Amino acid sequence: MAVSNLIQPRSRVFAGKRTFTIVASQFNAPYVQGLVNHLTEELRRLAPHGAITLHQVPGAFEIPVVVRELATKKKADAIIAMAVILKGRTNHAEHLGRSVTDALQRIAVDHGVPVINTVLCLDNETQARERCLQDKINRGTEAARAAVEIASVMSELRRK
């Protein structure tokens, strides 16, 4: 049996109440709003009784401090960080993306709260349109699925 056949992704619809918190950058707003729209649509489909809150911050760099504050309160089943960083002529976008990613992972592990990292570092606006505004590979939709799944896993672990 091939390894790829051993583990199948699950797509669940939850009847119970879940709490999802979004922290979204206002920078590159049209793309981030596309992510948020797709995320909330999919969350409402997968967790129809879930609560969704949104906190907006100026840019990607400000996301981790807000995520950390939310994680310390331990009220969210999952926190979803959303931003779009477009590469320019310098390596600033790469450094920013790495810094935010590292901080988000550290917060998740230190506080035991799932953090879904949808801080996208993209090469250009074509990639941003494909991943944020269109349906085929929308990262907002994928983030919702990941958030629901990890919330379920954590809930199961904490019940045992």
NORZI-V526726 format. One record per pair of residues at least 24 apart in sequence whose ideal C-beta (glycine too) atoms are under 10 Angstrom apart, sorted by the first residue. I is the first residue (numbers start at 1). GAP is how many residues later the second one is. D is the distance in whole Angstrom. If there is no record, write none. Layout:
# NORZI-V526726
I,GAP,D
I,GAP,D
This chain:
# NORZI-V526726
9,136,8
9,140,8
10,135,9
10,138,10
10,139,7
10,142,8
10,143,10
11,34,10
11,35,8
11,134,7
11,137,9
11,138,8
12,34,7
12,35,9
12,133,9
12,136,7
12,137,7
12,139,10
12,140,6
13,32,7
13,33,6
13,34,8
13,35,7
13,135,9
14,32,7
14,33,5
14,34,8
14,35,7
14,36,7
14,63,10
14,134,7
14,137,8
14,138,7
14,141,9
15,32,9
15,33,8
15,34,7
16,31,8
16,33,7
16,34,9
16,61,10
16,135,10
16,136,9
16,139,8
17,30,8
17,31,10
17,32,5
17,33,6
17,34,7
17,60,9
18,25,8
18,28,9
18,29,5
18,30,10
18,31,8
18,32,4
18,33,7
18,34,9
18,58,9
18,59,5
18,60,8
18,129,8
18,130,7
18,133,5
18,134,8
18,137,8
19,28,9
19,31,7
19,32,5
19,33,8
19,34,8
19,56,6
19,57,5
19,58,5
19,59,8
19,60,10
19,132,9
20,26,10
20,27,7
20,30,6
20,31,7
20,32,5
20,33,8
20,34,10
20,56,6
20,57,6
20,58,6
20,59,8
20,60,6
20,94,10
20,96,9
20,123,10
20,124,8
20,127,6
20,128,8
20,131,8
21,30,9
21,31,8
21,32,5
21,33,8
21,34,7
21,45,9
21,46,9
21,49,5
21,50,9
21,52,9
21,54,8
21,55,4
21,56,9
21,57,8
21,58,5
21,59,7
21,60,10
21,92,9
21,94,10
21,126,10
22,30,7
22,31,7
22,32,5
22,33,7
22,34,9
22,54,10
22,56,10
22,57,8
22,58,5
22,59,8
22,60,6
22,94,9
22,96,9
22,118,10
22,121,9
22,122,10
22,125,9
23,30,10
23,31,8
23,32,5
23,33,8
23,34,6
23,39,9
23,40,5
23,41,9
23,42,10
23,43,5
23,44,5
23,46,10
23,47,7
23,56,7
23,57,7
23,58,5
23,59,7
23,60,9
23,81,9
23,92,9
23,95,10
23,96,10
24,30,6
24,31,7
24,32,6
24,33,7
24,36,10
24,39,8
24,42,10
24,56,8
24,57,8
24,58,4
24,59,7
24,60,10
24,94,9
24,95,10
25,31,8
25,32,6
25,33,7
25,34,5
25,35,5
25,36,9
25,37,8
25,38,6
25,56,9
25,57,7
25,58,4
25,59,7
25,60,9
25,75,10
25,94,8
26,30,5
26,31,7
26,32,6
26,33,7
26,36,9
26,57,9
27,30,9
27,31,7
27,32,4
27,33,7
27,34,9
27,35,9
27,56,7
27,57,8
27,58,8
27,59,9
28,31,9
28,32,9
28,55,7
28,56,4
28,57,8
28,58,6
28,92,9
28,94,9
28,97,9
28,100,7
28,104,9
29,27,9
29,55,9
30,54,9
30,95,10
30,98,9
30,99,9
30,102,8
30,103,8
31,51,9
31,52,9
31,53,4
31,55,8
31,89,8
31,91,8
31,94,8
31,96,10
31,97,5
31,98,8
31,100,8
31,101,4
31,102,7
31,108,10
31,109,10
32,24,9
32,28,9
32,50,6
32,51,6
32,52,6
32,86,9
32,87,10
32,88,9
32,96,9
32,100,7
32,108,9
33,49,9
33,51,10
33,99,8
33,100,9
33,107,10
34,48,10
34,50,9
34,94,9
34,95,8
34,97,9
34,98,4
34,99,4
34,100,8
34,104,8
34,105,9
34,106,7
35,45,9
35,47,5
35,48,9
35,49,7
35,83,6
35,85,8
35,93,10
35,96,8
35,97,5
35,98,9
35,103,8
35,104,6
35,105,4
35,106,9
35,107,10
35,108,7
35,109,10
36,44,9
36,46,6
36,82,10
36,96,9
36,104,7
36,107,10
37,95,9
37,96,9
37,101,9
37,103,7
37,104,10
38,93,10
38,94,8
38,95,9
38,96,9
38,97,8
38,100,5
38,101,8
38,102,3
38,103,5
38,104,9
38,105,8
38,106,7
39,41,6
39,43,7
39,77,9
39,79,8
39,99,9
39,100,9
39,101,4
39,102,7
39,103,9
39,104,5
39,105,5
39,106,10
39,108,8
40,40,10
40,100,8
40,104,8
41,97,10
41,99,8
41,100,8
41,103,8
42,96,9
42,98,7
42,99,5
42,100,8
42,101,8
42,102,4
42,103,7
42,105,9
42,106,8
43,35,10
43,37,9
43,97,9
43,98,10
43,100,9
43,101,5
43,102,9
43,104,7
43,105,7
44,100,9
45,96,10
45,99,8
45,100,10
45,103,10
46,95,10
46,98,6
46,99,7
46,101,9
46,102,5
46,103,9
46,105,10
46,106,10
47,30,9
47,31,10
47,97,9
47,100,9
47,101,6
47,104,8
47,105,10
50,27,8
50,28,10
50,94,10
50,97,9
50,98,8
50,101,9
51,24,10
51,25,9
51,26,9
52,28,9
52,92,10
52,95,10
53,26,10
54,26,10
54,28,9
55,24,9
56,26,10
57,24,10
57,25,10
57,26,9
59,24,7
59,26,9
59,37,8
59,41,10
60,24,8
60,25,6
60,33,9
60,36,6
60,37,8
60,39,9
60,40,5
60,41,10
60,59,5
60,60,9
60,61,9
61,24,10
61,35,6
61,38,7
61,39,7
61,42,9
62,38,9
63,37,6
63,40,8
63,41,7
63,44,10
63,52,10
63,54,9
63,56,7
64,35,8
64,36,6
64,37,9
64,38,9
64,39,4
64,40,6
64,41,10
64,42,8
64,43,6
64,51,9
64,55,9
65,38,8
65,42,9
67,33,9
67,36,8
67,37,6
67,40,5
67,41,8
67,44,9
67,46,9
67,48,6
67,50,10
68,35,8
68,36,9
68,38,9
68,39,5
68,40,10
68,42,9
68,43,7
68,45,10
68,47,10
69,38,10
70,37,9
70,41,9
70,43,8
70,45,9
71,33,10
71,36,5
71,37,7
71,39,8
71,40,4
71,41,8
71,42,4
71,43,9
71,44,7
72,35,9
72,38,10
72,39,6
72,41,9
73,38,9
73,40,9
74,37,7
74,38,8
74,39,6
75,38,9
76,37,6
76,38,8
76,39,9
76,71,9
76,75,9
77,36,8
77,37,7
77,70,8
77,71,9
77,73,8
77,74,4
77,75,9
77,77,7
77,78,7
78,30,10
78,35,8
78,36,4
78,37,7
78,38,6
78,65,9
78,66,10
78,68,8
78,69,4
78,70,8
78,71,9
78,72,6
78,73,5
78,74,10
78,76,8
79,25,9
79,28,8
79,29,8
79,32,9
79,34,6
79,35,7
79,36,5
79,37,7
79,38,10
79,68,8
80,34,9
80,35,8
80,36,4
80,37,9
80,38,6
80,60,9
80,63,5
80,64,8
80,66,8
80,67,6
81,26,9
81,27,10
81,34,6
81,35,7
81,36,6
81,37,6
81,38,6
81,62,9
82,34,9
82,35,9
82,36,5
82,37,7
82,38,8
82,50,9
82,57,8
82,58,7
82,61,7
83,34,10
83,35,8
83,36,4
83,37,7
83,38,9
84,34,9
84,35,8
84,36,5
84,37,8
84,38,6
84,41,9
84,43,9
84,44,6
84,47,8
84,48,6
84,55,9
85,34,7
85,35,7
85,36,5
85,37,7
85,43,10
86,34,9
86,35,8
86,36,6
86,37,8
86,38,7
86,39,7
86,41,9
86,42,7
87,34,7
87,35,7
87,36,5
87,37,7
87,40,9
93,28,6
93,29,9
93,30,9
94,27,7
95,26,10
96,25,8
97,24,4
97,25,10
108,42,10
112,42,8
112,46,9
113,37,10
113,41,8
114,32,8
114,33,7
114,35,9
114,36,4
114,37,7
114,39,8
114,40,6
115,32,9
115,35,9
116,26,9
116,27,5
116,28,9
116,29,9
116,30,5
116,31,5
116,32,10
116,33,10
116,34,7
116,35,10
117,26,8
117,29,9
118,24,8
118,25,4
118,26,10
118,28,9
118,29,9
